Amino acid sequence: MGKINWARVILGGLLAGVVINIFEYVTNGVVLKNDWEAAMKALGREMPAHAIPIFIVGSFLAGIGVVALYALARPRCGPGVKTAASCGFFYWVFAYALCNVGFGAMGFVPLRMLVIGTLVGLVELILASIAGAAVYKEQA
């Protein structure tokens, strides 16, 4: 069992972050754009100008996180798509699904938006994990 190759975790994580950012832009910046504007208006708020760069950086950090999870799981579960997809799923459960259940319970945004975002997040994290895992190789 080799050591974790942190340079490859970062590299694969950045690729995974690109995948996540593309999904997030299309979902929230295009498909749900008007819904977000209405939801923010209903809360008496506007989207702060600094929010988008924070979301972008957060997506890259999520990509690095899911590839790090893959690097940890790989010696136990074996390399490949199945392990990467499983890591994407488990990361989604804790980073997306549980958080969105809480947001739904508090009623911050309409349930329809949360369901769409949560389901798209499942697809995006699985695909991002697979893309990032394709770049990852352990150190000898």
N, CA, C and O atoms as CSV, one atom per row, in Angstrom:
chain,resi,resn,atom,element,x,y,z
A,1,MET,N,N,0.852,-1.173,0.000
A,1,MET,CA,C,0.000,0.000,0.000
A,1,MET,C,C,0.899,1.237,0.000
A,1,MET,O,O,1.704,1.417,0.914
A,2,GLY,N,N,0.765,2.093,-1.022
A,2,GLY,CA,C,1.571,3.296,-1.128
A,2,GLY,C,C,1.038,4.411,-0.258
A,2,GLY,O,O,-0.032,4.315,0.343
A,3,LYS,N,N,1.818,5.466,-0.214
A,3,LYS,CA,C,1.410,6.650,0.531
A,3,LYS,C,C,0.495,7.508,-0.336
A,3,LYS,O,O,0.515,7.431,-1.564
A,4,ILE,N,N,-0.308,8.329,0.342
A,4,ILE,CA,C,-1.186,9.231,-0.404
A,4,ILE,C,C,-0.338,10.238,-1.165
A,4,ILE,O,O,0.574,10.849,-0.609
A,5,ASN,N,N,-0.643,10.397,-2.410
A,5,ASN,CA,C,0.045,11.341,-3.284
A,5,ASN,C,C,-0.737,12.660,-3.239
A,5,ASN,O,O,-1.670,12.867,-4.015
A,6,TRP,N,N,-0.348,13.530,-2.335
A,6,TRP,CA,C,-1.116,14.763,-2.106
A,6,TRP,C,C,-1.105,15.695,-3.312
A,6,TRP,O,O,-2.068,16.431,-3.530
A,7,ALA,N,N,-0.035,15.675,-4.095
A,7,ALA,CA,C,-0.015,16.498,-5.310
A,7,ALA,C,C,-1.111,16.035,-6.269
A,7,ALA,O,O,-1.779,16.857,-6.896
A,8,ARG,N,N,-1.296,14.710,-6.380
A,8,ARG,CA,C,-2.347,14.163,-7.247
A,8,ARG,C,C,-3.737,14.376,-6.650
A,8,ARG,O,O,-4.709,14.527,-7.390
A,9,VAL,N,N,-3.840,14.388,-5.322
A,9,VAL,CA,C,-5.120,14.718,-4.681
A,9,VAL,C,C,-5.526,16.132,-5.074
A,9,VAL,O,O,-6.674,16.376,-5.444
A,10,ILE,N,N,-4.576,17.061,-4.990
A,10,ILE,CA,C,-4.868,18.461,-5.345
A,10,ILE,C,C,-5.208,18.567,-6.831
A,10,ILE,O,O,-6.192,19.209,-7.200
A,11,LEU,N,N,-4.401,17.942,-7.681
A,11,LEU,CA,C,-4.636,18.008,-9.123
A,11,LEU,C,C,-5.989,17.395,-9.501
A,11,LEU,O,O,-6.771,18.000,-10.234
A,12,GLY,N,N,-6.252,16.198,-8.995
A,12,GLY,CA,C,-7.543,15.551,-9.257
A,12,GLY,C,C,-8.682,16.342,-8.640
A,12,GLY,O,O,-9.767,16.437,-9.214
A,13,GLY,N,N,-8.428,16.914,-7.460
A,13,GLY,CA,C,-9.442,17.725,-6.787
A,13,GLY,C,C,-9.787,18.984,-7.565
A,13,GLY,O,O,-10.944,19.402,-7.599
A,14,LEU,N,N,-8.788,19.584,-8.185
A,14,LEU,CA,C,-9.066,20.772,-9.001
A,14,LEU,C,C,-9.912,20.407,-10.220
A,14,LEU,O,O,-10.818,21.149,-10.598
A,15,LEU,N,N,-9.611,19.263,-10.830
A,15,LEU,CA,C,-10.449,18.792,-11.943
A,15,LEU,C,C,-11.865,18.518,-11.455
A,15,LEU,O,O,-12.837,18.911,-12.101
A,16,ALA,N,N,-11.981,17.848,-10.322
A,16,ALA,CA,C,-13.308,17.593,-9.746
A,16,ALA,C,C,-14.021,18.919,-9.454
A,16,ALA,O,O,-15.229,19.037,-9.661
A,17,GLY,N,N,-13.274,19.906,-8.977
A,17,GLY,CA,C,-13.842,21.226,-8.711
A,17,GLY,C,C,-14.371,21.900,-9.966
A,17,GLY,O,O,-15.387,22.593,-9.919
A,18,VAL,N,N,-13.692,21.702,-11.081
A,18,VAL,CA,C,-14.187,22.251,-12.353
A,18,VAL,C,C,-15.532,21.616,-12.690
A,18,VAL,O,O,-16.464,22.309,-13.097
A,19,VAL,N,N,-15.632,20.300,-12.520
A,19,VAL,CA,C,-16.899,19.599,-12.789
A,19,VAL,C,C,-17.998,20.149,-11.885
A,19,VAL,O,O,-19.094,20.454,-12.357
A,20,ILE,N,N,-17.715,20.277,-10.602
A,20,ILE,CA,C,-18.702,20.792,-9.652
A,20,ILE,C,C,-19.112,22.211,-10.024
A,20,ILE,O,O,-20.302,22.528,-10.027
A,21,ASN,N,N,-18.150,23.061,-10.336
A,21,ASN,CA,C,-18.467,24.450,-10.692
A,21,ASN,C,C,-19.329,24.548,-11.939
A,21,ASN,O,O,-20.217,25.397,-12.009
A,22,ILE,N,N,-19.080,23.694,-12.922
A,22,ILE,CA,C,-19.912,23.705,-14.134
A,22,ILE,C,C,-21.349,23.334,-13.780
A,22,ILE,O,O,-22.289,24.018,-14.185
A,23,PHE,N,N,-21.517,22.257,-13.029
A,23,PHE,CA,C,-22.866,21.853,-12.617
A,23,PHE,C,C,-23.547,22.952,-11.799
A,23,PHE,O,O,-24.719,23.258,-12.021
A,24,GLU,N,N,-22.824,23.534,-10.867
A,24,GLU,CA,C,-23.405,24.566,-10.008
A,24,GLU,C,C,-23.798,25.804,-10.811
A,24,GLU,O,O,-24.851,26.394,-10.567
A,25,TYR,N,N,-22.958,26.199,-11.766
A,25,TYR,CA,C,-23.287,27.362,-12.589
A,25,TYR,C,C,-24.551,27.098,-13.406
A,25,TYR,O,O,-25.463,27.925,-13.430
A,26,VAL,N,N,-24.602,25.958,-14.065
A,26,VAL,CA,C,-25.770,25.655,-14.902
A,26,VAL,C,C,-27.029,25.539,-14.030
A,26,VAL,O,O,-28.080,26.079,-14.375
A,27,THR,N,N,-26.913,24.836,-12.905
A,27,THR,CA,C,-28.082,24.633,-12.046
A,27,THR,C,C,-28.557,25.932,-11.410
A,27,THR,O,O,-29.726,26.298,-11.531
A,28,ASN,N,N,-27.649,26.625,-10.733
A,28,ASN,CA,C,-28.045,27.792,-9.948
A,28,ASN,C,C,-27.964,29.106,-10.713
A,28,ASN,O,O,-28.745,30.024,-10.462
A,29,GLY,N,N,-27.024,29.198,-11.641
A,29,GLY,CA,C,-26.852,30.442,-12.386
A,29,GLY,C,C,-27.696,30.543,-13.638
A,29,GLY,O,O,-27.881,31.635,-14.175
A,30,VAL,N,N,-28.218,29.404,-14.118
A,30,VAL,CA,C,-29.037,29.409,-15.332
A,30,VAL,C,C,-30.438,28.865,-15.034
A,30,VAL,O,O,-31.423,29.598,-15.116
A,31,VAL,N,N,-30.520,27.572,-14.686
A,31,VAL,CA,C,-31.824,26.920,-14.522
A,31,VAL,C,C,-32.629,27.534,-13.371
A,31,VAL,O,O,-33.817,27.816,-13.528
A,32,LEU,N,N,-31.988,27.741,-12.216
A,32,LEU,CA,C,-32.702,28.246,-11.035
A,32,LEU,C,C,-32.451,29.729,-10.768
A,32,LEU,O,O,-32.749,30.221,-9.680
A,33,LYS,N,N,-31.913,30.433,-11.738
A,33,LYS,CA,C,-31.553,31.846,-11.533
A,33,LYS,C,C,-32.745,32.665,-11.036
A,33,LYS,O,O,-32.643,33.363,-10.027
A,34,ASN,N,N,-33.853,32.583,-11.731
A,34,ASN,CA,C,-35.033,33.368,-11.335
A,34,ASN,C,C,-35.587,32.907,-9.987
A,34,ASN,O,O,-36.067,33.717,-9.193
A,35,ASP,N,N,-35.517,31.605,-9.740
A,35,ASP,CA,C,-35.973,31.073,-8.451
A,35,ASP,C,C,-35.119,31.621,-7.307
A,35,ASP,O,O,-35.639,31.970,-6.248
A,36,TRP,N,N,-33.804,31.693,-7.528
A,36,TRP,CA,C,-32.921,32.241,-6.496
A,36,TRP,C,C,-33.204,33.716,-6.243
A,36,TRP,O,O,-33.211,34.170,-5.099
A,37,GLU,N,N,-33.433,34.454,-7.312
A,37,GLU,CA,C,-33.761,35.873,-7.144
A,37,GLU,C,C,-35.052,36.042,-6.345
A,37,GLU,O,O,-35.127,36.898,-5.465
A,38,ALA,N,N,-36.050,35.242,-6.642
A,38,ALA,CA,C,-37.319,35.316,-5.915
A,38,ALA,C,C,-37.154,34.880,-4.458
A,38,ALA,O,O,-37.731,35.486,-3.554
A,39,ALA,N,N,-36.371,33.835,-4.237
A,39,ALA,CA,C,-36.156,33.347,-2.865
A,39,ALA,C,C,-35.418,34.381,-2.032
A,39,ALA,O,O,-35.766,34.614,-0.875
A,40,MET,N,N,-34.401,35.000,-2.614
A,40,MET,CA,C,-33.655,36.027,-1.880
A,40,MET,C,C,-34.547,37.237,-1.596
A,40,MET,O,O,-34.486,37.821,-0.515
A,41,LYS,N,N,-35.367,37.603,-2.566
A,41,LYS,CA,C,-36.297,38.719,-2.374
A,41,LYS,C,C,-37.290,38.403,-1.252
A,41,LYS,O,O,-37.599,39.264,-0.427
A,42,ALA,N,N,-37.788,37.162,-1.227
A,42,ALA,CA,C,-38.732,36.758,-0.180
A,42,ALA,C,C,-38.088,36.827,1.204
A,42,ALA,O,O,-38.773,37.056,2.201
A,43,LEU,N,N,-36.770,36.630,1.261
A,43,LEU,CA,C,-36.045,36.733,2.528
A,43,LEU,C,C,-35.659,38.171,2.854
A,43,LEU,O,O,-35.099,38.453,3.914
A,44,GLY,N,N,-35.972,39.092,1.912
A,44,GLY,CA,C,-35.597,40.486,2.116
A,44,GLY,C,C,-34.109,40.728,1.949
A,44,GLY,O,O,-33.548,41.635,2.564
A,45,ARG,N,N,-33.470,39.912,1.114
A,45,ARG,CA,C,-32.018,39.998,0.917
A,45,ARG,C,C,-31.700,40.022,-0.569
A,45,ARG,O,O,-32.536,39.699,-1.412
A,46,GLU,N,N,-30.468,40.414,-0.865
A,46,GLU,CA,C,-29.918,40.302,-2.216
A,46,GLU,C,C,-28.666,39.449,-2.121
A,46,GLU,O,O,-28.004,39.400,-1.084
A,47,MET,N,N,-28.355,38.779,-3.218
A,47,MET,CA,C,-27.140,37.969,-3.240
A,47,MET,C,C,-25.943,38.916,-3.137
A,47,MET,O,O,-25.778,39.786,-3.992
A,48,PRO,N,N,-25.112,38.764,-2.115
A,48,PRO,CA,C,-23.937,39.631,-1.990
A,48,PRO,C,C,-22.961,39.398,-3.142
A,48,PRO,O,O,-22.845,38.280,-3.644
A,49,ALA,N,N,-22.274,40.434,-3.552
A,49,ALA,CA,C,-21.326,40.336,-4.661
A,49,ALA,C,C,-20.211,39.336,-4.367
A,49,ALA,O,O,-19.709,38.688,-5.286
A,50,HIS,N,N,-19.823,39.202,-3.119
A,50,HIS,CA,C,-18.729,38.300,-2.770
A,50,HIS,C,C,-19.159,36.831,-2.673
A,50,HIS,O,O,-18.311,35.959,-2.483
A,51,ALA,N,N,-20.439,36.547,-2.798
A,51,ALA,CA,C,-20.912,35.166,-2.624
A,51,ALA,C,C,-20.421,34.242,-3.740
A,51,ALA,O,O,-20.013,33.112,-3.472
A,52,ILE,N,N,-20.458,34.710,-4.969
A,52,ILE,CA,C,-20.090,33.843,-6.099
A,52,ILE,C,C,-18.633,33.378,-5.998
A,52,ILE,O,O,-18.376,32.183,-6.141
A,53,PRO,N,N,-17.669,34.279,-5.755
A,53,PRO,CA,C,-16.290,33.775,-5.601
A,53,PRO,C,C,-16.146,32.780,-4.443
A,53,PRO,O,O,-15.352,31.843,-4.530
A,54,ILE,N,N,-16.894,32.974,-3.383
A,54,ILE,CA,C,-16.847,32.034,-2.258
A,54,ILE,C,C,-17.406,30.682,-2.682
A,54,ILE,O,O,-16.849,29.644,-2.323
A,55,PHE,N,N,-18.503,30.679,-3.445
A,55,PHE,CA,C,-19.063,29.424,-3.948
A,55,PHE,C,C,-18.064,28.706,-4.867
A,55,PHE,O,O,-17.924,27.484,-4.804
A,56,ILE,N,N,-17.385,29.462,-5.706
A,56,ILE,CA,C,-16.410,28.873,-6.636
A,56,ILE,C,C,-15.265,28.216,-5.874
A,56,ILE,O,O,-14.898,27.075,-6.154
A,57,VAL,N,N,-14.706,28.940,-4.915
A,57,VAL,CA,C,-13.617,28.385,-4.103
A,57,VAL,C,C,-14.115,27.171,-3.316
A,57,VAL,O,O,-13.421,26.158,-3.227
A,58,GLY,N,N,-15.301,27.275,-2.755
A,58,GLY,CA,C,-15.880,26.150,-2.014
A,58,GLY,C,C,-16.045,24.915,-2.878
A,58,GLY,O,O,-15.846,23.796,-2.406
A,59,SER,N,N,-16.406,25.105,-4.138
A,59,SER,CA,C,-16.552,23.964,-5.049
A,59,SER,C,C,-15.206,23.305,-5.328
A,59,SER,O,O,-15.125,22.081,-5.432
A,60,PHE,N,N,-14.157,24.102,-5.449
A,60,PHE,CA,C,-12.826,23.513,-5.632
A,60,PHE,C,C,-12.391,22.762,-4.369
A,60,PHE,O,O,-11.787,21.693,-4.460
A,61,LEU,N,N,-12.691,23.313,-3.208
A,61,LEU,CA,C,-12.364,22.618,-1.957
A,61,LEU,C,C,-13.152,21.312,-1.828
A,61,LEU,O,O,-12.625,20.310,-1.346
A,62,ALA,N,N,-14.415,21.327,-2.260
A,62,ALA,CA,C,-15.208,20.095,-2.253
A,62,ALA,C,C,-14.589,19.062,-3.190
A,62,ALA,O,O,-14.545,17.875,-2.868
A,63,GLY,N,N,-14.113,19.512,-4.348
A,63,GLY,CA,C,-13.450,18.601,-5.284
A,63,GLY,C,C,-12.213,17.970,-4.669
A,63,GLY,O,O,-11.986,16.768,-4.811
A,64,ILE,N,N,-11.416,18.777,-3.987
A,64,ILE,CA,C,-10.226,18.253,-3.314
A,64,ILE,C,C,-10.641,17.274,-2.217
A,64,ILE,O,O,-10.015,16.231,-2.033
A,65,GLY,N,N,-11.698,17.623,-1.496
A,65,GLY,CA,C,-12.177,16.750,-0.416
A,65,GLY,C,C,-12.634,15.393,-0.916
A,65,GLY,O,O,-12.315,14.370,-0.310
A,66,VAL,N,N,-13.375,15.371,-2.009
A,66,VAL,CA,C,-13.879,14.090,-2.504
A,66,VAL,C,C,-12.741,13.237,-3.074
A,66,VAL,O,O,-12.783,12.011,-2.964
A,67,VAL,N,N,-11.737,13.857,-3.674
A,67,VAL,CA,C,-10.593,13.088,-4.172
A,67,VAL,C,C,-9.730,12.600,-2.993
A,67,VAL,O,O,-9.165,11.508,-3.059
A,68,ALA,N,N,-9.625,13.385,-1.935
A,68,ALA,CA,C,-8.918,12.922,-0.732
A,68,ALA,C,C,-9.631,11.709,-0.135
A,68,ALA,O,O,-8.987,10.756,0.304
A,69,LEU,N,N,-10.953,11.754,-0.124
A,69,LEU,CA,C,-11.728,10.607,0.358
A,69,LEU,C,C,-11.449,9.376,-0.513
A,69,LEU,O,O,-11.291,8.269,0.002
A,70,TYR,N,N,-11.390,9.574,-1.822
A,70,TYR,CA,C,-11.053,8.477,-2.739
A,70,TYR,C,C,-9.659,7.929,-2.428
A,70,TYR,O,O,-9.464,6.714,-2.406
A,71,ALA,N,N,-8.687,8.817,-2.188
A,71,ALA,CA,C,-7.320,8.378,-1.885
A,71,ALA,C,C,-7.289,7.542,-0.607
A,71,ALA,O,O,-6.509,6.595,-0.499
A,72,LEU,N,N,-8.130,7.890,0.351
A,72,LEU,CA,C,-8.204,7.116,1.591
A,72,LEU,C,C,-8.911,5.775,1.390
A,72,LEU,O,O,-8.538,4.777,2.007
A,73,ALA,N,N,-9.918,5.752,0.538
A,73,ALA,CA,C,-10.704,4.541,0.321
A,73,ALA,C,C,-10.030,3.559,-0.631
A,73,ALA,O,O,-10.243,2.351,-0.532
A,74,ARG,N,N,-9.232,4.065,-1.538
A,74,ARG,CA,C,-8.652,3.256,-2.606
A,74,ARG,C,C,-7.888,2.018,-2.114
A,74,ARG,O,O,-8.071,0.948,-2.696
A,75,PRO,N,N,-7.044,2.101,-1.077
A,75,PRO,CA,C,-6.342,0.890,-0.628
A,75,PRO,C,C,-7.285,-0.163,-0.047
A,75,PRO,O,O,-6.980,-1.355,-0.085
A,76,ARG,N,N,-8.414,0.262,0.483
A,76,ARG,CA,C,-9.352,-0.669,1.109
A,76,ARG,C,C,-10.369,-1.224,0.119
A,76,ARG,O,O,-10.762,-2.387,0.202
A,77,CYS,N,N,-10.787,-0.378,-0.816
A,77,CYS,CA,C,-11.869,-0.755,-1.741
A,77,CYS,C,C,-11.378,-1.026,-3.157
A,77,CYS,O,O,-12.133,-1.523,-3.993
A,78,GLY,N,N,-10.130,-0.707,-3.427
A,78,GLY,CA,C,-9.571,-0.897,-4.756
A,78,GLY,C,C,-9.745,0.344,-5.613
A,78,GLY,O,O,-10.669,1.130,-5.405
A,79,PRO,N,N,-8.844,0.516,-6.584
A,79,PRO,CA,C,-8.943,1.670,-7.472
A,79,PRO,C,C,-10.071,1.484,-8.480
A,79,PRO,O,O,-10.473,0.361,-8.781
A,80,GLY,N,N,-10.569,2.594,-8.990
A,80,GLY,CA,C,-11.527,2.499,-10.078
A,80,GLY,C,C,-12.801,3.284,-9.890
A,80,GLY,O,O,-13.004,3.978,-8.893
A,81,VAL,N,N,-13.647,3.146,-10.886
A,81,VAL,CA,C,-14.878,3.926,-10.976
A,81,VAL,C,C,-15.839,3.613,-9.828
A,81,VAL,O,O,-16.464,4.519,-9.279
A,82,LYS,N,N,-15.958,2.337,-9.465
A,82,LYS,CA,C,-16.896,1.974,-8.402
A,82,LYS,C,C,-16.513,2.634,-7.075
A,82,LYS,O,O,-17.371,3.165,-6.371
A,83,THR,N,N,-15.249,2.598,-6.748
A,83,THR,CA,C,-14.783,3.242,-5.510
A,83,THR,C,C,-14.977,4.744,-5.601
A,83,THR,O,O,-15.439,5.365,-4.644
A,84,ALA,N,N,-14.632,5.336,-6.733
A,84,ALA,CA,C,-14.793,6.784,-6.905
A,84,ALA,C,C,-16.258,7.192,-6.790
A,84,ALA,O,O,-16.578,8.178,-6.125
A,85,ALA,N,N,-17.146,6.442,-7.433
A,85,ALA,CA,C,-18.578,6.758,-7.369
A,85,ALA,C,C,-19.103,6.610,-5.944
A,85,ALA,O,O,-19.917,7.417,-5.495
A,86,SER,N,N,-18.645,5.592,-5.239
A,86,SER,CA,C,-19.053,5.406,-3.847
A,86,SER,C,C,-18.585,6.577,-2.986
A,86,SER,O,O,-19.326,7.055,-2.127
A,87,CYS,N,N,-17.371,7.032,-3.212
A,87,CYS,CA,C,-16.850,8.185,-2.463
A,87,CYS,C,C,-17.671,9.432,-2.775
A,87,CYS,O,O,-17.991,10.207,-1.874
A,88,GLY,N,N,-18.010,9.628,-4.040
A,88,GLY,CA,C,-18.864,10.758,-4.413
A,88,GLY,C,C,-20.204,10.694,-3.724
A,88,GLY,O,O,-20.716,11.711,-3.254
A,89,PHE,N,N,-20.784,9.496,-3.657
A,89,PHE,CA,C,-22.067,9.326,-2.982
A,89,PHE,C,C,-21.956,9.651,-1.496
A,89,PHE,O,O,-22.765,10.416,-0.969
A,90,PHE,N,N,-20.966,9.080,-0.817
A,90,PHE,CA,C,-20.836,9.322,0.625
A,90,PHE,C,C,-20.510,10.778,0.935
A,90,PHE,O,O,-20.998,11.334,1.919
A,91,TYR,N,N,-19.694,11.383,0.102
A,91,TYR,CA,C,-19.396,12.807,0.286
A,91,TYR,C,C,-20.684,13.620,0.140
A,91,TYR,O,O,-20.937,14.540,0.918
A,92,TRP,N,N,-21.496,13.274,-0.864
A,92,TRP,CA,C,-22.774,13.963,-1.100
A,92,TRP,C,C,-23.698,13.841,0.111
A,92,TRP,O,O,-24.337,14.819,0.499
A,93,VAL,N,N,-23.774,12.655,0.708
A,93,VAL,CA,C,-24.658,12.456,1.865
A,93,VAL,C,C,-24.336,13.467,2.957
A,93,VAL,O,O,-25.232,14.119,3.494
A,94,PHE,N,N,-23.057,13.593,3.280
A,94,PHE,CA,C,-22.676,14.434,4.413
A,94,PHE,C,C,-22.502,15.906,4.049
A,94,PHE,O,O,-22.756,16.772,4.887
A,95,ALA,N,N,-22.080,16.212,2.833
A,95,ALA,CA,C,-21.819,17.602,2.459
A,95,ALA,C,C,-23.023,18.290,1.816
A,95,ALA,O,O,-23.123,19.516,1.866
A,96,TYR,N,N,-23.925,17.537,1.222
A,96,TYR,CA,C,-25.056,18.133,0.521
A,96,TYR,C,C,-26.389,17.744,1.147
A,96,TYR,O,O,-27.143,18.597,1.617
A,97,ALA,N,N,-26.668,16.437,1.147
A,97,ALA,CA,C,-28.004,15.972,1.517
A,97,ALA,C,C,-28.384,16.358,2.942
A,97,ALA,O,O,-29.460,16.913,3.161
A,98,LEU,N,N,-27.529,16.077,3.906
A,98,LEU,CA,C,-27.875,16.393,5.292
A,98,LEU,C,C,-28.013,17.898,5.517
A,98,LEU,O,O,-28.907,18.339,6.239
A,99,CYS,N,N,-27.139,18.679,4.906
A,99,CYS,CA,C,-27.244,20.145,5.023
A,99,CYS,C,C,-28.552,20.643,4.425
A,99,CYS,O,O,-29.227,21.490,5.009
A,100,ASN,N,N,-28.906,20.116,3.261
A,100,ASN,CA,C,-30.123,20.575,2.599
A,100,ASN,C,C,-31.383,20.141,3.336
A,100,ASN,O,O,-32.399,20.834,3.274
A,101,VAL,N,N,-31.339,19.016,4.027
A,101,VAL,CA,C,-32.474,18.629,4.869
A,101,VAL,C,C,-32.677,19.697,5.945
A,101,VAL,O,O,-33.806,20.096,6.231
A,102,GLY,N,N,-31.585,20.149,6.530
A,102,GLY,CA,C,-31.672,21.217,7.534
A,102,GLY,C,C,-32.203,22.510,6.962
A,102,GLY,O,O,-33.059,23.156,7.567
A,103,PHE,N,N,-31.696,22.898,5.790
A,103,PHE,CA,C,-32.197,24.124,5.151
A,103,PHE,C,C,-33.675,23.991,4.814
A,103,PHE,O,O,-34.435,24.951,4.942
A,104,GLY,N,N,-34.082,22.799,4.384
A,104,GLY,CA,C,-35.496,22.564,4.080
A,104,GLY,C,C,-36.354,22.682,5.328
A,104,GLY,O,O,-37.442,23.256,5.290
A,105,ALA,N,N,-35.865,22.141,6.428
A,105,ALA,CA,C,-36.615,22.206,7.681
A,105,ALA,C,C,-36.794,23.640,8.151
A,105,ALA,O,O,-37.809,23.978,8.759
A,106,MET,N,N,-35.804,24.486,7.868
A,106,MET,CA,C,-35.886,25.887,8.286
A,106,MET,C,C,-36.686,26.742,7.307
A,106,MET,O,O,-37.062,27.869,7.631
A,107,GLY,N,N,-36.945,26.216,6.122
A,107,GLY,CA,C,-37.758,26.936,5.146
A,107,GLY,C,C,-37.075,28.134,4.514
A,107,GLY,O,O,-37.743,29.094,4.129
A,108,PHE,N,N,-35.753,28.094,4.400
A,108,PHE,CA,C,-35.037,29.225,3.811
A,108,PHE,C,C,-35.366,29.425,2.334
A,108,PHE,O,O,-35.529,30.554,1.872
A,109,VAL,N,N,-35.460,28.331,1.609
A,109,VAL,CA,C,-35.758,28.416,0.175
A,109,VAL,C,C,-36.839,27.387,-0.144
A,109,VAL,O,O,-37.039,26.440,0.617
A,110,PRO,N,N,-37.530,27.567,-1.252
A,110,PRO,CA,C,-38.583,26.626,-1.627
A,110,PRO,C,C,-38.059,25.192,-1.758
A,110,PRO,O,O,-36.940,24.961,-2.216
A,111,LEU,N,N,-38.884,24.258,-1.351
A,111,LEU,CA,C,-38.522,22.842,-1.373
A,111,LEU,C,C,-38.116,22.384,-2.772
A,111,LEU,O,O,-37.182,21.594,-2.914
A,112,ARG,N,N,-38.797,22.862,-3.793
A,112,ARG,CA,C,-38.473,22.496,-5.179
A,112,ARG,C,C,-37.010,22.799,-5.498
A,112,ARG,O,O,-36.325,21.988,-6.121
A,113,MET,N,N,-36.534,23.969,-5.067
A,113,MET,CA,C,-35.143,24.350,-5.325
A,113,MET,C,C,-34.179,23.423,-4.579
A,113,MET,O,O,-33.153,23.014,-5.121
A,114,LEU,N,N,-34.518,23.105,-3.351
A,114,LEU,CA,C,-33.649,22.221,-2.570
A,114,LEU,C,C,-33.588,20.827,-3.170
A,114,LEU,O,O,-32.519,20.219,-3.225
A,115,VAL,N,N,-34.728,20.318,-3.622
A,115,VAL,CA,C,-34.753,18.983,-4.213
A,115,VAL,C,C,-33.929,18.964,-5.501
A,115,VAL,O,O,-33.128,18.053,-5.709
A,116,ILE,N,N,-34.119,19.950,-6.354
A,116,ILE,CA,C,-33.349,20.020,-7.604
A,116,ILE,C,C,-31.862,20.123,-7.295
A,116,ILE,O,O,-31.056,19.369,-7.841
A,117,GLY,N,N,-31.500,21.048,-6.427
A,117,GLY,CA,C,-30.091,21.236,-6.083
A,117,GLY,C,C,-29.465,20.004,-5.451
A,117,GLY,O,O,-28.313,19.674,-5.731
A,118,THR,N,N,-30.218,19.331,-4.604
A,118,THR,CA,C,-29.696,18.145,-3.931
A,118,THR,C,C,-29.504,16.996,-4.913
A,118,THR,O,O,-28.484,16.309,-4.867
A,119,LEU,N,N,-30.465,16.781,-5.795
A,119,LEU,CA,C,-30.347,15.695,-6.777
A,119,LEU,C,C,-29.264,15.976,-7.815
A,119,LEU,O,O,-28.516,15.077,-8.198
A,120,VAL,N,N,-29.182,17.224,-8.268
A,120,VAL,CA,C,-28.103,17.587,-9.193
A,120,VAL,C,C,-26.761,17.418,-8.490
A,120,VAL,O,O,-25.786,16.969,-9.092
A,121,GLY,N,N,-26.722,17.783,-7.208
A,121,GLY,CA,C,-25.494,17.617,-6.432
A,121,GLY,C,C,-25.035,16.170,-6.365
A,121,GLY,O,O,-23.833,15.905,-6.380
A,122,LEU,N,N,-25.965,15.233,-6.293
A,122,LEU,CA,C,-25.606,13.820,-6.291
A,122,LEU,C,C,-24.892,13.444,-7.591
A,122,LEU,O,O,-23.845,12.797,-7.574
A,123,VAL,N,N,-25.468,13.856,-8.700
A,123,VAL,CA,C,-24.863,13.557,-10.005
A,123,VAL,C,C,-23.513,14.253,-10.128
A,123,VAL,O,O,-22.533,13.646,-10.560
A,124,GLU,N,N,-23.464,15.532,-9.745
A,124,GLU,CA,C,-22.220,16.292,-9.907
A,124,GLU,C,C,-21.094,15.711,-9.057
A,124,GLU,O,O,-19.954,15.640,-9.514
A,125,LEU,N,N,-21.395,15.296,-7.830
A,125,LEU,CA,C,-20.334,14.771,-6.969
A,125,LEU,C,C,-19.854,13.399,-7.422
A,125,LEU,O,O,-18.664,13.099,-7.331
A,126,ILE,N,N,-20.752,12.579,-7.901
A,126,ILE,CA,C,-20.311,11.280,-8.414
A,126,ILE,C,C,-19.435,11.469,-9.646
A,126,ILE,O,O,-18.371,10.858,-9.751
A,127,LEU,N,N,-19.877,12.312,-10.579
A,127,LEU,CA,C,-19.068,12.550,-11.784
A,127,LEU,C,C,-17.760,13.262,-11.461
A,127,LEU,O,O,-16.724,12.949,-12.047
A,128,ALA,N,N,-17.799,14.212,-10.537
A,128,ALA,CA,C,-16.584,14.918,-10.137
A,128,ALA,C,C,-15.594,13.957,-9.484
A,128,ALA,O,O,-14.393,14.025,-9.741
A,129,SER,N,N,-16.101,13.071,-8.646
A,129,SER,CA,C,-15.240,12.100,-7.982
A,129,SER,C,C,-14.592,11.157,-8.996
A,129,SER,O,O,-13.408,10.837,-8.892
A,130,ILE,N,N,-15.372,10.723,-9.961
A,130,ILE,CA,C,-14.823,9.828,-11.003
A,130,ILE,C,C,-13.758,10.555,-11.810
A,130,ILE,O,O,-12.706,9.986,-12.101
A,131,ALA,N,N,-14.017,11.808,-12.177
A,131,ALA,CA,C,-13.034,12.589,-12.950
A,131,ALA,C,C,-11.765,12.803,-12.140
A,131,ALA,O,O,-10.660,12.614,-12.648
A,132,GLY,N,N,-11.921,13.195,-10.887
A,132,GLY,CA,C,-10.745,13.436,-10.056
A,132,GLY,C,C,-9.962,12.165,-9.779
A,132,GLY,O,O,-8.731,12.185,-9.743
A,133,ALA,N,N,-10.671,11.059,-9.583
A,133,ALA,CA,C,-10.023,9.775,-9.313
A,133,ALA,C,C,-9.222,9.294,-10.524
A,133,ALA,O,O,-8.220,8.596,-10.367
A,134,ALA,N,N,-9.659,9.662,-11.723
A,134,ALA,CA,C,-8.940,9.264,-12.934
A,134,ALA,C,C,-7.531,9.873,-12.962
A,134,ALA,O,O,-6.622,9.318,-13.579
A,135,VAL,N,N,-7.362,11.005,-12.297
A,135,VAL,CA,C,-6.074,11.684,-12.254
A,135,VAL,C,C,-5.198,11.134,-11.115
A,135,VAL,O,O,-3.971,11.200,-11.181
A,136,TYR,N,N,-5.834,10.602,-10.092
A,136,TYR,CA,C,-5.101,10.188,-8.889
A,136,TYR,C,C,-4.307,8.900,-9.098
A,136,TYR,O,O,-4.817,7.921,-9.643
A,137,LYS,N,N,-3.077,8.921,-8.663
A,137,LYS,CA,C,-2.190,7.744,-8.615
A,137,LYS,C,C,-1.450,7.803,-7.294
A,137,LYS,O,O,-1.003,8.874,-6.884
A,138,GLU,N,N,-1.313,6.668,-6.622
A,138,GLU,CA,C,-0.595,6.634,-5.344
A,138,GLU,C,C,0.903,6.755,-5.571
A,138,GLU,O,O,1.420,6.439,-6.642
A,139,GLN,N,N,1.588,7.227,-4.521
A,139,GLN,CA,C,3.048,7.262,-4.547
A,139,GLN,C,C,3.578,5.860,-4.342
A,139,GLN,O,O,2.951,5.037,-3.674
A,140,ALA,N,N,4.710,5.598,-4.908
A,140,ALA,CA,C,5.323,4.265,-4.747
A,140,ALA,C,C,5.972,4.131,-3.381
A,140,ALA,O,O,6.536,3.083,-3.067
